Amino acid sequence: MKKTAAIALIQLSFAVQAQETPVKDSAVQTQEIQEVVLKAQHKKQYVDKAVYTFDQNALDKARYAADLLKTLPELQYSPIDNKITSTKGGTLLTLINGIEATELQIRSIQPQNVVKVEYYDNPPTRWASRADTVVNIITRNPETGYVWGADVSSALTTGFVNGSAYAGYTQGRNDFGLEYSINLRDYDNRKVRKTYEYLLNGNEYQTLENRKDHFGYTDQYITLRYTNQLADRYAFQAKFNMEILTSFNRSAGQNVFSVNNEAEDHGTSIRNGSSYAPPTLDLYYSKNFGKKDEISFNVVGSAYETSSYETDKEWKRSNGESVFDNDMKLKAKQNSIVGEVAYTHQFDAGKLSAGYRIANNHVSNELNNLSGYSEYTVNYLTQYLYSEFSGKKGKLGYRAGIGVTNIHNNSSVTTENDWTPNPKLVLSYTIAKNQSLRLTSDYTSKSPWADALSSNIVQTVPNIYRTGNPYLKPSHVFRNNLVYSFNNKYFDFNLVPFYNILYRDITQFYTYSAQLNGYALTYDNSDYTRQTGLQFSGSLKPFGNDLLVIKPYLQFASVLLKKTDGTVIRNQYLRNSFTLSSEYKNFSFQYQFNIPSYTLSGAFLNTNENQNHAFASYKLSNWTLMTGFYWIGMPSEYKTKSLSESVVNYSSHTQIMNNKNMFVLGISYDFAKGKQNNIHRKLNNDTAPAVTF
């Protein structure tokens, strides 16, 4: 399939103040903070977050702040991605004193400078549309010092490399930072098996495709950052970053194509790729008015061009006659702007937060595909006005918010204008010192993504196509959770029954196309999708320390999808993952595994990626040596199958054989002298990712 890329955003942002008073600088305060770190309870549950502190032993064993994060019950280190992830999945947003941070920024923070970590499993209004989980690292704010470091890990027998380097310097109010990271993948043995069965014009068709792929990508990030701040007065930050991405795929295979049980052998060839390098400028400013009021502004901008191509060919092996020849090329230019302004005021009874965000993305496309050459533009506008008040009375804590979202999408064929109210309520009741109940409920809207709205068309096999749907409408999501939290020396877990309804849920189905005289895999709005179930996540420490930590994640769900034609599709599944870790002096070990399960997506069931990874590290002064085996005894594997409600009986089985028993070695070096200057930034925005198809 072809990836077309192009979305460059110019974001304006102004955001809301974090709910904690900024950490101030003084020798006295530093001493007080250290006493809190040593004496405070490890976890304290609030209405909207859990706050974690760390004892001296944990601080001494950690190399940097990221090592502290992976000790949280619902967070883990992913060796494949080389970053901290949530055991529950979904998007994790990491902040340093309220400002969005990268993995490398987290590495630049020495553990002794971490005061506490705020963990939001139900993010506040200003972050709710961007992340499923938010982690805010609160640090001390010293005035001088420098840090630098680098790391690299690589497989010995295949193309798998993760590398990064960072440097930072702080002098008085001024802070400078430079970061670089690279992730390279180059696999030459991906096996793909696909089957299609369907009726068309009174004939029975069957396609059995087997192919071998050589694919990969190189993803590089460069960030340059400057900060100037005066504690409790103002903060200014200018940040420039660029992502440089190139990807490719080369496939060769064969296809047994049958019509009414009469088969013929076909040869197949697929070549596709994409490239883009979006530069992004991020400007941030916040101003305090006394001790109770603050206003923040943020501007982020990006403009770039994306190029992508896809060439799919199929021919009869007997005589070389062409069956189909799909040649698609796309160039897209994107200019976008996102803006947010936020204001906070601290009352005696609680905190009021309010803000406004606007995002406008404009994309100009030059497309050459099965329908010929075309030029068209699309524009996506989203506005979000919100307010929120949080407080506590006795054992009852509360956070109530109201907002409104306007989504205005203008494509080459239609215009969609959607206004949605966004109420939100969080209630928390403290049962005991280590137990609490939280009720969360919210109603949000979600715009269709760019490739889902695309009118592009590509052919995959005879009579089968893939396309977007420019007539898609935004979906509306009504989520409800009841969270029981418990923690002591041995246990720290959440038990969550949930009930969610996704109105106009966006799903994929095969539909008959008279224009193509075949079936097209496209997106459509269902009537609704209903999800009910029970989720368990957390950590177990049998010895009451980090010698052995078990982190299970289990989610049982029952899903009902109702299409607009009245068709009802049901599915039940048990998602799961398990992480076992051990730390002893300078040694650490971690093992991750799961049992893949099928989850419902439109008329299809898809498995999540399998895991069976073991890795270890040893810390020696500023050096860390790492090694690991990934996908032990198995390749990485992905399966899809259609349900009986699909007009095309489809299945696929993909295996990346290069990953099987992949042995990786790595080394890192981290050095710090003095301490870094971290600001409390209240607005965090980013430009939209490149559009791909």
Buried (B, 14 or more C-beta within 10 A) or exposed (E): BBBBBBBBBBBBBBBBBBBBEBBEBEEEEBEEBBEEBEEBEBBBBBBBBBBBBBEEEBBEBBBBBBBBBBBBBBBBBBBBEBBBBBBBBEEBBBBBBBBBBBBBBBBBBBBBBBBBBBBBBBBBBBBBBBBBBBBBBBBBBBBEBBBBBBBBBBBEEBBBBBBBBBBBBBEEBEBBBBBBBBBBBBBBBBBBBBBBBBEBEEEEBBBBBBBBBBBBBBBBBBBBBEBBBEBBEBBBBBBBBBBBBBBBBBBEBBBBBBBEEEEEEBBBBBBBBBBBBBBBBBBBBBEBEEEEEBBBBBBBBBBBBBBBBBBBBBBBEEEEEEBBEBBBBBBBBBBBBBBBBBBBBBEEEBBBBBBBBBBBBBBBBBBBBBBEEEEBEBBBBBBBBBBBBBBBEEEEBBBBBBBBBBBBBBBBEEEBEBEBEBBBBBBBBBEEEBBBBBBBBBBBBBBBBBBBBBBBBBBBBBBBBBBBBBBBBBBBBBBBBBBBBBBEEEEBBBBBEBBBBBBBBBBBBBEEBEEBEBBBBBBBBBBBBBBBBEBBBBBBBEEEBBEBBEBBBEBBBEBBBBBEEEEEBEBEBEBBBBBBBBBEEEEBBBBBBBEBBBBBBBBBBBBBEBBBBBBBBEBEEEEBEBBBBBBBEEBBBBBBBBBEEBBBBBBBBBBBBBBBEBBBEBBBEBEBEBBBBBBBBBBBBBBBBBBBB
